[in-house]
């Protein structure tokens, strides 16, 4: 079974998305660390007649839908 990185490459996607880090800033300009996680969804993708489960972000799902690649959420 191919790794998720190999599946992502076959689908024309980049590397796995990682969380974003930054600072919350209050009115007094106090800095507090914050983290934004990617919106990951489990989807089944059909590649060469075989079904694989892969974690995709909502944005990647829209991109694959636009390309015409079939996705199911079984």
N, C-alpha and C positions, 0 to 999 in steps of 0.2 A: 504494500500500500504506500503510495507516495506521501511525503510529508506535506504539511499544510503550506510550507513555503513553495514547494514544487507545484501544488495545486493553484496557489495564488499566481504563480508565474504563468501557468497554462491559461489562466483566465485573463491575463493581461493586467493584473493588479500589482501594486507596489508591495513593499514590506508591510508586516503587521503594524497597525496603528498602535501608538503608545500613549500613555496619559500625558496631558499637558500640565505644566506647573507654572505658577505665577504667584503674585501677591494680591490679596484683597487690600484695598486702601480705604480706611475710614475717613470721615470728614477731617479728623485731626491728623491724617496721613500716617496712622499707625499701620505697620505692615504685618499681615498675617498670611502665612503660606496657604495656598489653596491648590486643589488638584481637580482637573476635569478628565473624567474617564471617557473613552470612546463608546459609542452606542453599539455594542456588539449583539448580533443576533445569530442563532444557529440556523443554518439553511442547508438543504440538500441540493447538490449541484450534479448534473449529469454531464460527464466528460467521457467521450468515446464509448458511450453505451453503458458506463458504470456509474453508480451513484456514490457520491462521497459527501460526508457531512463536514462543513467548514464554518468557521465563525467569520461573519462579515459585518462591517459597519452598515448603518442605514444608507449612507452615501454610496458605498460600493454596491449595495443591492440595487439602488436606482440606476447606477452605471451599467450593471450587468443586464438589467431589464431593458435599458435603452439599446444595448448591443444585441439583444434577442437571445440571451443565454437563459435556458430554462432553470428556474429555481422552485423548490417546493419546501414547505415548512413542516413536513411530517414529523 
